Amino acid sequence: MEIKKLGVLGCGQMGSGIVQVFAQAGYEVVAVDTVPAMIEKGLKGIEKRLMGRVDKGKMTLDEKNAIMGRIKTSTKLEDLADCDLIEEAIPEDLELKKKTFAELDRICKPETIFGSNTSGLSVTDMAVATKRSERVMGMHFHNPAPVMQLLELVKTIMTGQDIIDDVKKWGATLGKTVVVAPDVGGFIVTRLFTPFLLGAVRMLEAGIATRDEIDISMKFAVNHPMGPLEVVDFIGLDTELSIANSLYEETKDPKYAPPLLLIKMVTAGWLGRKSGKGFYDYK
């Protein structure tokens, strides 16, 4: 199957980044969000990132305008009906995702492939909410999507191998390196990375080291561009808590148990960059 017309559902931080990746690779994209303000914010973010490339001489103004011209927006799911592939990038809520995929299944042509950008929820549960389980998979882009080179495809026991092969080839046209993971909690990257991030929170909670000592140590010792607490702020503390809870529920492994400090910060509304305060203050 040739994948040409793309759709993205959800225009938040991840969704808008994925829209940019698709349009920048030359594809026509329909970006849908039920909240008009999210669409406006997402488009402004794409425009700002692309202008940054223009200012640095990495892209011409005409190229930037052509990319923006390939993006169409809507608040209606029905406008995704004739897409060849749809990437879901809505909040990490399994019941919400299942409901959304059931609705898309009703709306879209039978050939449409569904992908979820979930970083750890069960793709199998999402697939069985549709009547096309062989055409549903995880398509986990990493944050920020226009920069990070990995695309993690997640194959359930129902996903057709021919569909995986088609999407793997298409993923390479985005300029991404594609890996295929099984549908287990956290897949590959999140399953490995989550204990590292939670460990940094526990270290801060126990008073072993300060926030700055933790982040500076990891940046300078292992050449990470961001320290682990900076990363949690970037991801969103609520998102990280959701991931930890999901992994702990599946594995019962204590390394995935969310630290009390993380729980309390989410309760306080300290969600990281998006709320203006997390481990760092962004106001």
DABELRA-V158472 format. One line per field, one symbol per residue. phi: phi as a letter, one per 20 degrees, with the letter a starting at -180 (. if undefined). psi: psi as a letter, one per 30 degrees, with the letter a starting at -180 (. if undefined). burial: # if it has 9 or more other ideal C-beta (glycine too) atoms within 8 Angstrom, else .. A space follows every 50 residues. Layout:
phi = ???
psi = ???
burial = ???
//
This chain:
phi = .eddedccdodfgfgfffgfgfffeoefcdddbfdgffffffffffgfff fffffemebefffffffffeddcaddfgfegdfebcdecegfcgffffff ffffffeefgefedcdegeafffgfffffddcgfddbeceedeegfdfee cdedeefdfffffgffffffgffendedcddfedgnldfffeegffffff fffffemfbegffffffffeecmffcfffffffffoffffffffffffff dleffefffggfffffgfnedogfdnbbfddde
psi = kkjdklkkjkhaeeeeeeeeeeefggkkkjkkkfjeeeeeeeeeeeeeee eeeefggfkleeeeeeeeffkkllgkffffegkekkkkhllijeeeeeee eeeeeeellffkkkkkgkgfljeeeeefflghffgklkijllkkefekfk jjkjklffkkeeeeeeeeeeefffglkklkllilkfbdeeeeeeeeeeee eeeeefgelleeeeeeeeefeghkfkleeeeeeeekeeeeeeeeeeeeee fgkfffkkkeeeeeeeefgigbefffkbflkg.
burial = ..#.#####################.#######....##.###.###.## #.##.........#..##.##.##..#.##..########.#.#.##### #####.##...##########.#####.##.##.#######.#.#....# ######.##...##.###.###.#.#.##.#.#.########.####### #####.....#..######......############.##########.. .....#.##.###.##...####.#.####...
//
